[in-house]
């Protein structure tokens, strides 16, 4: 944990060039950092697992896949197996005898967010795609169902996104330069259902939880986003029928309403622009249809 690292530095168990340093020491090129540990390091190996993948496109350089809800992208604490990388390792034939083959993750999607991802199959492809992400030239559009109606049908949210100081699993918007990294989200309202809205979000930057945090900051928390308070009624009426309708929606869509809808970039080998699109998953589409029907024909006050 962060506290254990801090305590280790304070206790002189982290050395730079053989000397104990303070935690605010800025590492320089060529520094030799030594961490004294009383535990054996975990031997981390990605094990291939035969897990079905929804592959939209594949060639010798890359894979475009449609990630389902609940699929952790990369092995880590508490999720060392059953991840997207384990599935990709099996799909690509990763083995000790075939050490040159491995999936290269260029970007990630939250566990409970669905939609399109690009995975590089070679280091060259990974480097070229990563450069496009760095230059913000990759086009990524998400569909999100959020609480409330917007005053403007389109706009841009700008605000530094960084980890919360109260909860390391959450992120928040900070004043420019104070904390976090510069983040820009462009949005367009696709449909307005009075109490919730369907919006298209185009990422200019790709910070962790960016859309979820920016939308909450703008007063439009994602529908059923339990991390950021969207799993409660934030807009609407006080009548019991409305509460029952929302509860039914939460059951149908037991996660944040966010889907990576489209992905466009310059192919790392052909240098041609390629564009991929995906359909909304069944749970998202079901709730969207519920709101379409209710907003037109139902009065919760009766």
C-alpha positions as CSV (number, residue, x, y, z in Angstrom):
1,X,0.0,0.0,0.0
2,X,1.0,3.6,-0.2
3,X,1.5,3.8,3.5
4,X,3.8,0.8,3.6
5,X,5.9,2.3,0.8
6,X,6.0,5.6,2.7
7,X,7.0,3.8,6.0
8,X,9.7,1.8,4.2
9,X,11.2,5.0,2.8
10,X,11.1,6.6,6.3
11,X,12.8,3.5,7.8
12,X,15.6,3.6,5.3
13,X,14.6,0.5,3.5
14,X,14.5,2.2,0.1
15,X,18.0,3.3,-1.0
16,X,19.1,5.4,-4.0
17,X,22.7,4.8,-5.1
18,X,23.2,3.1,-1.8
19,X,22.0,5.9,0.4
20,X,18.7,6.5,2.3
21,X,16.7,9.4,0.9
22,X,13.5,11.3,1.7
23,X,10.3,10.5,0.0
24,X,10.3,13.7,-2.0
25,X,13.6,12.8,-3.7
26,X,13.2,13.1,-7.5
27,X,14.6,10.1,-9.3
28,X,17.2,11.0,-12.0
29,X,18.3,9.0,-15.0
30,X,21.0,6.5,-14.0
31,X,19.9,6.3,-10.3
32,X,20.0,2.8,-8.8
33,X,17.0,2.2,-6.6
34,X,17.1,-0.7,-4.1
35,X,14.2,-1.8,-2.0
36,X,14.8,-4.0,1.0
37,X,12.0,-6.4,1.4
38,X,11.3,-9.1,4.0
39,X,9.0,-11.0,1.6
40,X,9.8,-13.1,-1.4
41,X,8.6,-11.2,-4.6
42,X,5.6,-12.7,-6.3
43,X,6.6,-14.6,-9.4
44,X,4.2,-13.1,-11.9
45,X,3.4,-15.1,-15.0
46,X,0.4,-14.6,-17.3
47,X,-1.1,-18.1,-17.7
48,X,-3.1,-18.7,-21.0
49,X,-6.7,-19.4,-20.3
50,X,-9.4,-20.6,-22.7
51,X,-11.9,-17.8,-22.2
52,X,-14.1,-16.8,-25.1
53,X,-13.4,-13.4,-26.8
54,X,-15.6,-11.2,-28.9
55,X,-13.1,-10.3,-31.6
56,X,-14.3,-7.7,-34.1
57,X,-11.2,-7.6,-36.2
58,X,-7.7,-9.2,-36.3
59,X,-4.6,-9.1,-38.4
60,X,-0.9,-9.7,-37.9
61,X,-0.5,-6.4,-36.0
62,X,-3.5,-5.9,-33.8
63,X,-6.8,-7.2,-32.4
64,X,-10.0,-5.2,-32.0
65,X,-12.3,-6.7,-29.4
66,X,-15.6,-6.0,-27.7
67,X,-15.1,-6.3,-24.0
68,X,-18.1,-7.5,-22.0
69,X,-19.1,-6.3,-18.5
70,X,-17.3,-7.8,-15.5
71,X,-14.1,-8.6,-17.5
72,X,-11.0,-7.4,-15.7
73,X,-8.4,-6.3,-18.3
74,X,-5.1,-7.1,-16.7
75,X,-4.0,-9.4,-13.9
76,X,-3.4,-7.7,-10.6
77,X,-4.1,-7.8,-6.9
78,X,-7.1,-10.0,-6.4
79,X,-7.4,-10.9,-10.1
80,X,-4.4,-13.0,-11.1
81,X,-6.5,-15.2,-13.4
82,X,-9.6,-14.9,-15.5
83,X,-8.6,-11.6,-17.1
84,X,-8.6,-10.3,-20.6
85,X,-4.8,-10.7,-20.8
86,X,-5.1,-14.4,-19.8
87,X,-7.7,-14.9,-22.6
88,X,-5.5,-13.1,-25.1
89,X,-2.5,-15.2,-24.1
90,X,-4.4,-18.3,-25.0
91,X,-5.8,-16.9,-28.2
92,X,-2.3,-15.8,-29.4
93,X,-0.6,-19.0,-28.4
94,X,1.6,-17.6,-25.7
95,X,3.9,-20.3,-24.1
96,X,7.4,-20.6,-22.6
97,X,8.6,-22.0,-26.0
98,X,7.0,-19.1,-27.8
99,X,8.4,-16.2,-25.8
100,X,8.3,-13.7,-28.6
101,X,4.5,-13.8,-28.7
102,X,2.5,-11.7,-26.2
103,X,-0.4,-9.3,-26.1
104,X,0.5,-5.6,-25.7
105,X,-2.2,-3.5,-23.9
106,X,-2.3,-0.1,-25.4
107,X,-5.1,1.2,-23.2
108,X,-7.6,-0.2,-20.7
109,X,-11.4,-0.1,-20.0
110,X,-12.9,-0.3,-16.5
111,X,-14.1,-3.8,-15.4
112,X,-17.8,-2.9,-15.6
113,X,-17.5,-0.7,-18.7
114,X,-18.2,-2.5,-22.0
115,X,-17.0,-1.8,-25.6
116,X,-14.1,-1.6,-28.0
117,X,-10.5,-2.1,-27.2
118,X,-7.4,-2.3,-29.4
119,X,-4.6,-4.7,-28.4
120,X,-1.2,-4.8,-30.2
121,X,0.3,-8.1,-31.2
122,X,3.8,-6.7,-31.7
123,X,6.0,-4.3,-29.9
124,X,6.3,-2.1,-33.1
125,X,2.5,-1.9,-33.4
126,X,2.2,-1.1,-29.7
127,X,4.7,1.7,-29.9
128,X,3.0,3.3,-32.9
129,X,-0.5,3.0,-31.3
130,X,0.8,4.3,-28.0
131,X,2.2,7.4,-29.8
132,X,-1.3,8.1,-31.2
133,X,-2.8,7.9,-27.7
134,X,-0.1,10.2,-26.5
135,X,-0.8,12.7,-29.3
136,X,-4.6,12.4,-28.7
137,X,-5.0,11.5,-32.4
138,X,-7.0,8.3,-31.7
139,X,-10.8,8.9,-31.8
140,X,-12.7,7.2,-29.0
141,X,-16.4,7.8,-28.5
142,X,-18.4,6.4,-25.6
143,X,-22.1,6.3,-25.0
144,X,-23.3,7.1,-21.4
145,X,-26.6,7.3,-19.7
146,X,-26.4,10.0,-17.1
147,X,-28.6,11.7,-14.6
148,X,-30.3,14.9,-15.5
149,X,-30.9,17.1,-18.5
150,X,-28.3,19.4,-20.1
151,X,-28.7,23.1,-20.6
152,X,-26.5,22.9,-23.8
153,X,-26.9,20.0,-26.2
154,X,-23.1,19.8,-26.7
155,X,-20.1,21.1,-24.8
156,X,-16.7,20.4,-23.4
157,X,-15.6,19.5,-19.8
158,X,-12.1,20.4,-18.9
159,X,-10.6,19.6,-15.5
160,X,-7.5,17.9,-14.0
161,X,-8.4,14.3,-13.0
162,X,-6.5,12.7,-10.1
163,X,-6.9,10.1,-7.4
164,X,-9.0,11.1,-4.4
165,X,-7.0,11.8,-1.2
166,X,-9.8,10.1,0.8
167,X,-10.2,6.9,-1.3
168,X,-7.4,5.7,-3.6
169,X,-9.9,3.7,-5.7
170,X,-11.8,6.9,-6.7
171,X,-10.8,9.9,-8.8
172,X,-12.0,13.5,-8.7
173,X,-11.6,16.8,-10.6
174,X,-9.0,19.2,-9.1
175,X,-8.2,22.8,-9.9
176,X,-5.7,23.2,-12.7
177,X,-2.2,22.5,-11.6
178,X,-3.1,21.5,-8.1
179,X,-3.3,17.7,-8.6
180,X,-4.0,15.1,-11.2
181,X,-3.5,15.3,-15.0
182,X,-5.1,17.6,-17.6
183,X,-8.3,16.0,-19.0
184,X,-10.7,17.0,-21.7
185,X,-14.1,15.4,-22.5
186,X,-16.4,16.6,-25.4
187,X,-20.0,15.6,-25.1
188,X,-23.2,15.7,-27.3
189,X,-26.7,14.9,-26.0
190,X,-28.2,12.2,-28.2
191,X,-31.5,11.8,-26.3
192,X,-33.1,13.7,-23.4
193,X,-35.6,11.7,-21.2
194,X,-36.2,14.5,-18.7
195,X,-34.6,12.8,-15.7
196,X,-31.7,11.1,-17.5
197,X,-29.9,11.7,-20.8
198,X,-28.1,9.6,-23.3
199,X,-24.8,11.3,-24.3
200,X,-21.9,10.6,-26.7
201,X,-18.6,11.4,-25.0
202,X,-15.5,11.9,-27.2
203,X,-12.2,11.6,-25.3
204,X,-9.5,14.1,-26.1
205,X,-7.4,12.6,-23.2
206,X,-7.7,9.2,-21.6
207,X,-7.4,9.5,-17.8
208,X,-8.6,6.7,-15.5
209,X,-12.4,7.1,-14.8
210,X,-12.3,10.3,-16.9
211,X,-15.9,10.3,-18.2
212,X,-17.3,9.1,-14.9
213,X,-15.5,11.8,-13.0
214,X,-16.1,14.6,-15.5
215,X,-19.8,13.8,-15.7
216,X,-20.1,13.8,-11.9
217,X,-18.2,17.1,-11.8
218,X,-20.7,18.6,-14.3
219,X,-23.7,17.4,-12.2
220,X,-24.5,14.5,-14.4
221,X,-23.3,11.4,-12.6
222,X,-23.5,8.2,-14.7
223,X,-26.7,6.1,-14.2
224,X,-26.1,3.3,-11.6
225,X,-22.4,4.2,-11.1
226,X,-22.0,3.0,-7.5
227,X,-18.5,4.4,-7.2
228,X,-19.7,8.0,-7.7
229,X,-23.2,8.0,-6.3
230,X,-25.2,7.2,-9.4
231,X,-26.9,4.2,-7.9
232,X,-29.4,6.4,-6.1
233,X,-32.2,8.6,-7.5
234,X,-30.6,11.9,-8.3
235,X,-33.3,13.3,-10.6
236,X,-37.1,12.7,-10.8
237,X,-40.2,12.6,-8.7
238,X,-41.0,11.3,-5.2
239,X,-43.7,8.9,-6.2
240,X,-43.3,5.2,-5.4
241,X,-44.0,4.1,-9.0
242,X,-41.0,6.1,-10.1
243,X,-38.8,4.5,-7.4
244,X,-40.0,1.1,-8.5
245,X,-39.1,1.9,-12.2
246,X,-35.6,3.1,-11.2
247,X,-35.0,-0.1,-9.1
248,X,-36.1,-2.2,-12.0
249,X,-33.6,-0.3,-14.2
250,X,-30.8,-0.9,-11.7
251,X,-31.6,-4.6,-11.7
252,X,-31.5,-4.7,-15.6
253,X,-28.3,-2.7,-15.7
254,X,-26.3,-3.6,-12.5
255,X,-23.3,-1.4,-13.4
256,X,-22.4,2.1,-14.6
257,X,-24.1,2.9,-18.0
258,X,-21.0,3.4,-20.1
259,X,-20.0,1.7,-23.4
260,X,-17.0,2.3,-25.6
261,X,-19.0,2.8,-28.9
262,X,-16.4,3.6,-31.5
263,X,-12.7,3.5,-32.1
264,X,-10.7,5.1,-34.9
265,X,-6.9,5.3,-35.6
266,X,-4.1,5.1,-38.1
267,X,-3.2,1.5,-38.7
268,X,0.4,0.9,-37.5
269,X,1.5,-0.9,-40.7
270,X,-0.7,0.3,-43.6
271,X,-0.8,3.9,-42.3
272,X,-4.5,4.0,-43.3
273,X,-7.3,5.3,-41.1
274,X,-9.4,2.5,-39.7
275,X,-12.7,2.9,-37.9
276,X,-14.7,0.4,-35.8
277,X,-18.1,0.7,-34.2
278,X,-20.1,-1.5,-31.8
279,X,-23.7,-2.0,-30.7
280,X,-24.8,-1.3,-27.2
281,X,-24.8,-4.4,-25.0
282,X,-28.2,-6.0,-24.1
283,X,-28.3,-4.6,-20.5
284,X,-27.6,-1.0,-21.7
285,X,-30.1,-1.3,-24.6
286,X,-32.8,-2.7,-22.3
287,X,-32.7,0.2,-19.9
288,X,-32.5,2.7,-22.8
289,X,-35.6,1.2,-24.2
290,X,-37.3,1.4,-20.8
291,X,-36.6,5.2,-20.6
292,X,-37.7,5.7,-24.2
293,X,-41.1,4.1,-23.5
294,X,-41.6,5.7,-20.1
295,X,-40.7,9.3,-21.1
296,X,-43.3,9.2,-23.9
297,X,-46.2,7.4,-22.4
298,X,-46.1,7.2,-18.6
299,X,-47.1,9.6,-15.8
300,X,-45.5,8.6,-12.5
301,X,-47.9,10.9,-10.5
302,X,-50.9,8.7,-11.3
